[in-house]
Structure formats: C-alpha cells, structure tokens
Amino acid sequence: MNFLGNMIWWLFGGIILAGIWFLAGLLLTITIIGIPFGTQCFKIAGFVLAPFGRNIQLGNFGAGGLIFNVLWIILVGWELAIGHLIAGVLSAITIIGIPFAKQHFKLAHLAFIPFGAKVR
C-alpha cells in the first residue's frame, strides 16, 4: 500500500516537489553559512520523494539546533509550512485526497522545524 501511495504521489507532483527541495538545498550549500540549511533541504527532499510509510520523530536538537530552527522559521520555515498546510487542506476536500493530506501535514511539520527531526 505504501508503494502505491508513493507512486500516486510521484505522478501528482511529488517528484517535482522533491526536485524543488533538492535545488533549494544546492543553492543553500553554495555558502558555508548555508550548509546546515542545505542539508535540511536534502533531508526534506528525500522525505518528499517517498512520504508514505515513513514518519518524523523529533529528537534532541540542543542549543545549536534551537538557534538554527529559529533562524529557519524566521527565514523560510513558516512560509513552507503554510504552503504544505494549504495543500493538505485542499487535498482533504475529497475522500481520496485524505491520505495525501496526511502526508502534506507531516511535511508541514518537518518544513517548520527540520533541525533535530529524524525521518524514519
């Protein structure tokens, strides 16, 4: 069932969304300061590529992770999270879209606070 969900996800924009996250990661890793943010984009791109059957676990991010999460939220996190929340609400309009809405809500959580989160 997870494979089928991921295949449908890919057909309806999952590959494009993962590519956007990957390109954002590449752009962020150009500077030394952006490397931690770029690695989080790569983590999210991998999760976006196959979200069905995977979960997010918040871990211990420490003081450095807290600072990076605050910077992430201020710079891009809240916009990305709102985008995934809107996509989730629009997906939940139909019964068929509810599983995809759940994936967008997981992505919104990860897009808001990526540092210290583990994708399992």
Secondary structure, 3 states (H helix, E strand, C coil): CHHHHHHHHHHHHHHHHHHHHHHHHHHHCCCCCCHHHHHHHHHHHHHHHCCCCCCEEECCCHHHHHHHHHHHHHHHHHHHHHHHHHHHHHHCCCCCCHHHHHHHHHHHHHHHCCCCEEEC
